[in-house]
Amino acid sequence: MKTKAFDCVKMKEECQRACEKRYAGLSFEERQKKMEEDILASPILGDFYRRTFKPGGLDAAGKPAAVVAEAGTGYGAKERAK
């Protein structure tokens, strides 16, 4: 039985190079917009992104994304105020 070695660091570096090449020459705002379009077009990532990050979406626990984001903004605020 033949097994292939999996090198996650090599894979990450290859993915980063591919992203750098794909989005080269774009401004920061253009790059953000293009990346979001690419994520939304993905059959795997698109649904997850919509549920988790888009307004009105649901996070993985089934809570509205806005509620999850709101809860995260005040994390530790009470402790810092003391």
Secondary structure per residue as TSV (DSSP state, phi and psi in degrees):
chain	resnum	aa	ss	phi	psi
A	1	M	-	360.0	129.4
A	2	K	-	-96.4	132.0
A	3	T	-	-118.5	144.3
A	4	K	-	-97.8	141.5
A	5	A	-	-80.0	138.9
A	6	F	-	-113.4	120.6
A	7	D	-	-114.0	99.4
A	8	C	H	-67.9	-31.1
A	9	V	H	-66.6	-43.5
A	10	K	H	-62.5	-42.0
A	11	M	H	-63.8	-43.3
A	12	K	H	-60.4	-44.4
A	13	E	H	-63.6	-40.4
A	14	E	H	-64.2	-41.1
A	15	C	H	-65.1	-41.5
A	16	Q	H	-63.6	-42.2
A	17	R	H	-62.6	-40.9
A	18	A	H	-63.5	-41.0
A	19	C	H	-66.3	-43.2
A	20	E	H	-59.0	-42.2
A	21	K	H	-67.5	-43.7
A	22	R	H	-64.5	-38.8
A	23	Y	T	-105.0	13.0
A	24	A	T	-61.9	140.4
A	25	G	T	85.1	-3.1
A	26	L	-	-94.5	148.3
A	27	S	-	-70.4	168.3
A	28	F	H	-57.4	-46.2
A	29	E	H	-64.8	-42.2
A	30	E	H	-64.2	-40.0
A	31	R	H	-63.6	-44.2
A	32	Q	H	-60.0	-46.0
A	33	K	H	-63.4	-45.3
A	34	K	H	-64.7	-40.3
A	35	M	H	-63.5	-42.6
A	36	E	H	-63.6	-42.1
A	37	E	H	-59.8	-42.9
A	38	D	H	-65.4	-40.3
A	39	I	H	-64.5	-46.1
A	40	L	H	-64.4	-28.1
A	41	A	H	-78.8	-15.4
A	42	S	-	-74.4	130.6
A	43	P	T	-67.3	-22.2
A	44	I	T	-91.9	-51.3
A	45	L	H	-83.7	-27.9
A	46	G	H	-56.5	-50.4
A	47	D	H	-64.7	-44.0
A	48	F	H	-60.2	-45.7
A	49	Y	H	-61.8	-44.1
A	50	R	H	-61.6	-45.3
A	51	R	H	-67.7	-33.3
A	52	T	H	-93.5	-39.8
A	53	F	H	-114.8	-20.3
A	54	K	S	-83.5	145.5
A	55	P	T	-56.7	134.5
A	56	G	T	84.1	-4.2
A	57	G	-	-80.4	175.4
A	58	L	B	-115.3	140.7
A	59	D	-	-79.5	-179.1
A	60	A	T	-60.6	-27.3
A	61	A	T	-86.7	0.6
A	62	G	S	85.2	13.2
A	63	K	S	-94.1	149.0
A	64	P	B	-57.6	136.9
A	65	A	H	-58.1	-35.0
A	66	A	H	-63.7	-38.0
A	67	V	H	-66.6	-41.9
A	68	V	H	-63.7	-44.2
A	69	A	H	-64.6	-42.2
A	70	E	H	-61.5	-43.1
A	71	A	H	-62.9	-35.5
A	72	G	H	-73.3	-27.0
A	73	T	H	-71.4	-29.3
A	74	G	T	-96.7	8.1
A	75	Y	T	-58.1	120.5
A	76	G	T	80.1	1.6
A	77	A	H	-63.4	-40.7
A	78	K	H	-63.9	-41.3
A	79	E	H	-66.6	-37.2
A	80	R	H	-70.0	-30.1
A	81	A	H	-72.2	-22.2
A	82	K	-	-70.3	360.0
